[in-house]
Amino acid sequence: MTKPDILQMGPYPDWDHAPLEQSFHMHRYFEAADKAAFLTDVGPKIRGVATRGELGANASIIAACPNLEVISVYGVGFDAVDLAACRERGIRVTNTPDVLTNDVADLGVAMMLVQSRGMIGAETWVKDGSWAAKGLYPLKRRVWGRRAGVLGLGRIGFEVAKRLAGFDMEIAYSDVSAKNFAKDWEFIADPVALAQRSDFLFVTLAASAVTRHIVGAKVIEALGPEGMLINISRASNIDEEALLEALENGKLGSAALDVFEGEPNLNPRFLTLPNVLLQPHHASGTLETRQAMGKLVRDNLTAHFAGEALLTPVL
């Protein structure tokens, strides 16, 4: 049986390459020096696309593959896939939810703890001799018992809130509607009002055209000079210019960020700020989760070409 031709948008860990090559004829777009010529050559053969959440598949990629049937995304986010083009042509789309949910929630809570307690600076305080020379590290802020807001109570937001409950925090959330599985937490529809009553605001909602810059100047200023913004969703959900201005002028206390516009080439203004914790988009970055994500990408492709139901369909 002829192996289906798959366009691979970016690299995967080594443990994913061998099984992908075994089951499919992989065409590595990311290695092509002349990508336009590469697409012209292989595009008509392509029946599937294997991509990552931040890479997606735009309209030009989809148009270059007239026989494309399915796009399998390594990641929960699919906002970089042109869903309108996929709907128009009946192209199926899958992602990898659930398998990464708990690790992402873990990192979000860890970022809150690290930033609130100043743990990065505290380690430096020990290592550079400041503890011995200057004495005790400057006091920071507690986490337990304070007010947390969760913007987007989907899979990841729910797991974040469950963890925050363990710190006896007062939890509220915003979503399109109140959730019957969250009766112990306060529903606040307006993100500005949610930010205003929160000490910590977690951004955990899926990215779309509707949510672009949902965390703008009004939300950020409502969170205030004592508040902390934690983003483990997508960079597009936050107005980075408004965020940077607020961090620089003290209108926002601090931020902990795992995602950025244009990453890995983030705005250099972030690099000089003392009140921001920066992480390299690795919320799902554990061996266990990345292996499960790769398997789900392959399993969705295998199911499609076997004529079986997709495991985690988006479209």
C-alpha positions as CSV (number, residue, x, y, z in Angstrom):
1,M,0.0,0.0,0.0
2,T,1.3,3.4,-0.9
3,K,2.0,5.6,2.1
4,P,0.0,8.9,2.2
5,D,2.1,12.0,1.4
6,I,2.3,14.4,4.4
7,L,3.6,17.9,4.5
8,Q,5.5,18.4,7.8
9,M,5.6,22.1,8.7
10,G,8.1,22.0,11.5
11,P,10.4,19.6,13.4
12,Y,9.1,17.2,16.0
13,P,11.1,15.4,18.7
14,D,13.2,12.4,17.5
15,W,10.8,9.9,19.0
16,D,8.1,11.1,16.6
17,H,10.1,11.2,13.4
18,A,10.7,7.4,13.1
19,P,7.0,6.3,13.4
20,L,5.9,9.2,11.1
21,E,8.4,8.1,8.5
22,Q,7.3,4.5,8.9
23,S,3.7,5.2,8.3
24,F,3.8,8.1,5.9
25,H,5.8,9.7,3.2
26,M,7.0,12.9,5.0
27,H,7.9,16.0,3.1
28,R,9.8,18.4,5.4
29,Y,8.7,21.9,4.5
30,F,10.8,23.5,7.2
31,E,14.0,22.1,5.7
32,A,13.3,23.5,2.2
33,A,15.6,26.4,1.1
34,D,13.2,27.5,-1.5
35,K,9.8,26.9,0.1
36,A,7.7,28.1,-2.9
37,A,9.5,25.8,-5.3
38,F,9.2,23.0,-2.8
39,L,5.4,23.5,-2.6
40,T,5.1,23.6,-6.3
41,D,6.9,20.3,-6.5
42,V,5.2,18.3,-3.7
43,G,2.0,20.2,-3.2
44,P,-0.2,18.2,-5.6
45,K,0.8,15.0,-3.9
46,I,0.1,16.1,-0.3
47,R,-2.9,14.5,1.3
48,G,-2.2,15.5,4.9
49,V,-0.4,18.3,6.9
50,A,1.4,17.6,10.2
51,T,2.0,20.9,11.9
52,R,2.5,22.6,15.3
53,G,0.1,25.0,17.0
54,E,2.1,28.1,16.4
55,L,2.9,27.2,12.8
56,G,-0.5,26.1,11.6
57,A,-1.3,26.1,7.9
58,N,-2.3,29.3,6.2
59,A,-4.3,29.9,3.1
60,S,-1.4,29.8,0.8
61,I,-0.2,26.4,2.1
62,I,-3.6,25.0,1.8
63,A,-4.1,26.4,-1.7
64,A,-0.7,24.8,-2.8
65,C,-2.1,21.4,-1.8
66,P,-5.1,20.7,-4.0
67,N,-5.6,17.2,-2.8
68,L,-5.2,18.0,0.9
69,E,-7.6,16.0,3.2
70,V,-6.5,16.5,6.8
71,I,-4.4,18.8,9.0
72,S,-3.2,17.3,12.2
73,V,-2.0,19.9,14.8
74,Y,0.6,19.1,17.4
75,G,-0.8,21.3,20.2
76,V,-4.2,22.5,21.5
77,G,-4.2,25.8,19.6
78,F,-5.4,25.8,16.0
79,D,-5.8,29.5,15.4
80,A,-2.8,29.5,13.0
81,V,-4.8,27.1,10.7
82,D,-7.0,28.9,8.2
83,L,-10.2,27.2,9.2
84,A,-12.3,29.1,6.7
85,A,-10.2,27.6,3.8
86,C,-10.6,24.2,5.4
87,R,-14.3,24.5,5.7
88,E,-14.6,25.6,2.1
89,R,-12.8,22.5,0.8
90,G,-14.0,20.0,3.4
91,I,-10.5,19.5,4.9
92,R,-10.5,17.9,8.3
93,V,-8.6,19.4,11.2
94,T,-7.5,17.8,14.5
95,N,-5.5,19.0,17.5
96,T,-4.1,17.4,20.7
97,P,-6.3,18.5,23.7
98,D,-6.5,16.9,27.1
99,V,-3.1,15.2,26.9
100,L,-1.4,18.6,27.7
101,T,-4.0,20.1,29.9
102,N,-2.5,19.3,33.3
103,D,1.0,20.2,32.4
104,V,0.0,23.6,31.1
105,A,-2.1,24.2,34.3
106,D,0.9,23.1,36.4
107,L,3.2,25.6,34.7
108,G,0.7,28.4,35.0
109,V,0.5,27.9,38.8
110,A,4.2,27.5,39.1
111,M,4.7,30.8,37.3
112,M,2.4,32.5,39.7
113,L,4.4,31.1,42.7
114,V,7.8,31.9,41.2
115,Q,6.9,35.4,40.3
116,S,5.0,36.3,43.5
117,R,7.7,34.9,45.8
118,G,10.6,36.3,43.7
119,M,12.2,32.9,43.4
120,I,14.4,33.7,40.4
121,G,15.9,36.8,42.1
122,A,16.1,34.9,45.4
123,E,18.3,32.2,43.8
124,T,20.6,34.9,42.3
125,W,20.7,36.5,45.8
126,V,22.2,33.3,47.1
127,K,24.5,32.5,44.2
128,D,26.0,36.0,43.8
129,G,26.8,36.3,47.5
130,S,24.2,38.9,48.3
131,W,22.7,36.8,51.1
132,A,26.1,36.7,52.9
133,A,27.0,40.3,52.1
134,K,23.6,42.1,52.4
135,G,21.4,39.9,54.5
136,L,17.9,38.7,54.0
137,Y,16.2,38.9,50.6
138,P,13.6,41.7,50.1
139,L,10.1,40.6,51.2
140,K,7.6,39.5,48.5
141,R,3.9,38.8,48.3
142,R,1.9,35.7,49.5
143,V,-0.3,33.6,47.2
144,W,-2.6,31.7,49.5
145,G,-5.9,33.3,50.4
146,R,-5.8,35.9,47.7
147,R,-8.1,36.5,44.8
148,A,-7.6,34.7,41.5
149,G,-9.4,35.3,38.2
150,V,-9.5,32.8,35.3
151,L,-10.3,34.2,31.9
152,G,-11.6,31.2,30.0
153,L,-12.8,28.2,31.9
154,G,-12.2,25.5,29.4
155,R,-10.1,22.4,30.0
156,I,-6.9,24.2,31.0
157,G,-8.7,27.0,32.9
158,F,-10.7,24.5,34.9
159,E,-7.5,22.6,35.9
160,V,-5.8,25.9,36.9
161,A,-8.8,26.8,39.1
162,K,-8.8,23.4,40.8
163,R,-5.1,23.9,41.7
164,L,-5.7,27.5,42.9
165,A,-8.5,26.1,45.2
166,G,-5.7,24.2,47.0
167,F,-4.3,27.6,48.0
168,D,-7.6,28.6,49.6
169,M,-7.9,31.4,47.0
170,E,-11.1,33.3,46.2
171,I,-11.7,32.1,42.6
172,A,-13.8,33.8,39.9
173,Y,-13.9,33.2,36.2
174,S,-15.1,34.7,32.9
175,D,-16.4,32.7,29.9
176,V,-19.3,32.9,27.4
177,S,-21.6,31.7,30.1
178,A,-21.6,30.3,33.7
179,K,-20.5,26.7,34.0
180,N,-22.6,24.2,35.9
181,F,-19.4,22.4,36.9
182,A,-18.0,25.5,38.6
183,K,-20.7,26.3,41.2
184,D,-18.1,26.9,43.9
185,W,-16.5,29.7,41.9
186,E,-18.0,33.2,41.0
187,F,-18.9,33.8,37.4
188,I,-18.1,37.4,36.2
189,A,-19.0,37.9,32.5
190,D,-17.0,41.1,32.0
191,P,-13.2,40.5,31.7
192,V,-12.6,44.1,33.0
193,A,-14.7,43.4,36.1
194,L,-12.9,40.0,36.6
195,A,-9.6,41.8,36.5
196,Q,-10.7,44.5,38.9
197,R,-11.5,42.0,41.6
198,S,-8.4,39.8,41.0
199,D,-4.9,39.8,42.4
200,F,-3.9,37.2,39.9
201,L,-5.4,37.0,36.4
202,F,-4.8,33.8,34.4
203,V,-5.4,33.9,30.7
204,T,-6.4,30.4,29.6
205,L,-9.0,30.9,26.8
206,A,-8.7,29.6,23.2
207,A,-7.5,32.1,20.7
208,S,-9.7,33.4,17.9
209,A,-10.5,36.5,16.0
210,V,-13.1,37.3,18.7
211,T,-10.6,36.9,21.6
212,R,-7.7,38.9,19.9
213,H,-6.5,41.5,22.4
214,I,-9.3,40.7,24.8
215,V,-6.8,41.5,27.5
216,G,-6.2,45.2,26.5
217,A,-5.5,48.4,28.3
218,K,-8.8,48.4,30.2
219,V,-8.3,44.9,31.6
220,I,-4.7,45.5,32.4
221,E,-5.4,48.8,34.2
222,A,-8.2,47.1,36.1
223,L,-5.8,44.4,37.3
224,G,-3.7,47.3,38.6
225,P,-0.3,48.1,40.2
226,E,-0.6,45.2,42.7
227,G,-1.9,42.7,40.2
228,M,-0.2,39.9,38.2
229,L,-1.1,38.7,34.7
230,I,-0.3,35.1,33.8
231,N,-0.7,34.0,30.2
232,I,-0.5,30.3,29.3
233,S,-2.9,30.6,26.3
234,R,-1.9,32.4,23.1
235,A,0.0,35.6,22.6
236,S,-2.8,37.1,20.5
237,N,-5.2,37.2,23.5
238,I,-3.1,40.0,24.9
239,D,-2.4,43.5,23.6
240,E,1.4,43.4,24.1
241,E,1.9,47.1,23.5
242,A,-0.6,47.9,26.3
243,L,1.0,45.2,28.5
244,L,4.5,46.6,28.0
245,E,3.4,50.2,28.7
246,A,1.6,49.1,31.9
247,L,4.6,47.1,33.1
248,E,7.0,50.0,32.3
249,N,4.9,52.7,34.0
250,G,3.7,50.7,37.0
251,K,0.1,50.5,36.1
252,L,0.4,46.7,36.2
253,G,2.4,45.1,39.0
254,S,3.9,42.1,37.2
255,A,3.4,39.5,34.6
256,A,4.4,35.9,34.0
257,L,4.3,34.9,30.3
258,D,4.9,31.7,28.4
259,V,3.8,33.0,24.9
260,F,4.7,36.1,22.8
261,E,4.0,37.7,19.5
262,G,6.7,36.8,17.0
263,E,8.2,34.3,19.3
264,P,11.0,33.3,19.7
265,N,12.0,36.8,18.7
266,L,9.9,38.6,21.3
267,N,9.8,42.4,21.8
268,P,13.2,43.3,23.4
269,R,11.4,45.6,25.8
270,F,10.4,42.5,27.8
271,L,14.0,41.6,28.4
272,T,14.8,44.7,30.5
273,L,11.8,44.6,32.7
274,P,12.3,43.6,36.4
275,N,8.6,42.8,36.9
276,V,8.1,40.1,34.3
277,L,8.8,36.4,34.3
278,L,9.6,35.1,30.8
279,Q,9.2,31.4,29.7
280,P,10.0,29.9,26.3
281,H,6.5,28.6,25.3
282,H,7.0,25.3,27.1
283,A,3.9,24.9,29.2
284,S,3.4,21.4,27.7
285,G,7.1,20.7,27.8
286,T,7.3,17.4,29.6
287,L,8.5,14.2,28.1
288,E,5.3,12.5,29.0
289,T,3.0,15.1,27.4
290,R,5.1,15.7,24.3
291,Q,5.2,11.9,23.6
292,A,1.4,11.7,24.0
293,M,1.0,14.7,21.7
294,G,3.1,13.2,19.0
295,K,1.2,9.9,19.3
296,L,-2.1,11.7,19.0
297,V,-1.0,13.6,15.9
298,R,0.0,10.2,14.3
299,D,-3.2,8.5,15.5
300,N,-5.4,11.1,14.0
301,L,-3.6,10.9,10.6
302,T,-3.8,7.1,10.7
303,A,-7.5,7.1,11.6
304,H,-8.3,9.5,8.7
305,F,-6.5,7.4,6.1
306,A,-8.0,4.2,7.4
307,G,-11.5,5.8,7.0
308,E,-12.1,5.8,10.8
309,A,-13.4,8.5,13.0
310,L,-10.9,11.1,14.0
311,L,-9.9,11.0,17.7
312,T,-9.9,14.7,18.4
313,P,-11.5,16.6,15.6
314,V,-11.7,20.4,15.3
315,L,-13.4,20.3,11.9
